[in-house]
Amino acid sequence: MERKKYNISVEATLEVIGGKWKCVILCHLTHGKKRTSDLKRIMPAITQKMLTQQLRELEHDGIVRRIVYNQVPPKVEYELSEYGWSLEPILNALCHWGDQHIIKEYGDKAAVLEDNGLNDFTTDNDRELMKP
């Protein structure tokens, strides 16, 4: 088998977590184990087929772990693997940059972000005021 060559290391990163949905899935999994139905509910724009495909690819790359419970009806959960948790600083940086971009473009995160319990609507000014 011929070894793959990259022009720059970020290509290897994007090969694993690139695309529209993988980082979104991973961000949700930083908040704990999720069933496929949980992920579908909190990501309503993704199709079931795409969600399944992305989860399989992330599992294949060792980023997520699929947990199958031996019960009826069958229960499957997904969680970040130890290797997957190594992406947390990258995911946090992407979220922070996204917050700043939204503020730059729209002025207010609450105007464009879902109020789903996962988004922080406090501003940097609010954080400064809360400091002791």
Secondary structure, 3 states (H helix, E strand, C coil): CCCCCCCCHHHHHHHHHCCCCHHHHHHHHCCCCEEHHHHHHHCCCCCHHHHHHHHHHHHHCCCEEEEEECCCCCEEEEEECHHHHCCHHHHHHHHHHHHHHHHHHHCCHHHHCCCCCCCCCCCHHHHHHHCC
